[in-house]
Amino acid sequence: MPPRTAPPNFEDSTLRGGLTPADEFEAPPPLPASMFDACHVGVVLRVVLFVEAVVGVGAMFGTTEPLDWLLRFSLLTGGVLPGTLAWLIAVCALKGRLNQLEVFSQWLAGTVLGAGAGAYACGLLALMGLQQPAHWGASAAAGALLSAMVLAGLFWRTKARTPAATAARLAELQSRIRPHFLFNTLNSAIALVRAEPAKAETVLEDLSELFRHALADPAESVTLGQEIALAQRYLEIEKIRFGDRLRVQWSLDASASEARLPPLLLQPLVENAVRHGVEPSASGAELRISTLRRGSTVVVKVTNSCPAGAGERGHGLALANVRERLFLLHDVQSQFRTVLKDGLFQVRLEVPA
């Protein structure tokens, strides 16, 4: 019986690319989500609608006829809307400096800016002769109060975007690779060790890369190119298992590779396509992944054929989590759609370029 060889010393070895095992599972700390990220179209629309709703309610006081209310509302909007936009522009322009302040100072600075925006709105109304006499103190107080309420909404939005706050909901996508996928991959590598050792090494390196991304500290976003590379590694592993049953077509637009996505967003979609398209079918299935840049928008499609009546129907949790993460990053600037038609299931994403 041949003597058993000692396991390799991983403390002294290096992995492909010159990385040590410690490097494989360590990532730079993610950039914190900005509480003052008021540059998104969705945030601007919500803030304007909220302030206008408050103005509309306030205009009801002292009016009895709908026409009087509409006139008063229009006059107040002439001052309030420029003041609101001025606050949003100031917060967006100064968000880098504001984020460096302590939490209390952030709230104080945002409220002071709101008071200034309220005084600015009052000045506009007084300049147009629509408010005589000018109520400077009341306008500044109203601006401070409204800005504090908007800041509260931005604060909760920031908490939702913080990885630590969403880890419980998104663990399926960010912190786990399904156990049976791991076992199948290891079994495939074991089977290849003697017959094709080079291929077994490649499989294990691809698996290591998947786990490096899954276990690393989550960043706020990564590029579409990085997500494509990770999905390609995953499919290379599954290709060993399924062979000719897994047929993949890539149609990639190089100009779309810099679009931003939440990390580990594309791999679960591809995994879903393999699980519900390839696994249940004895003859396999076709998987198509395409990216295309259209002006300021990037379109990503993941399409797989679905065998009729084969396999188990999923609960849609992975798709729901992907949709939620995409919304948290890009808000109304993103779209997420799914469609099942003529035996083809397609996931379509649209994100800013």
Beta strands, then each sheet from edge to edge (+ up, - down):
strand 1: 222-223
strand 2: 246-251
strand 3: 260-261
strand 4: 285-294
strand 5: 297-305
strand 6: 335-341
strand 7: 344-352
sheet 1: 1+ 3-
sheet 2: 2+ 4+ 5- 7+ 6-
end
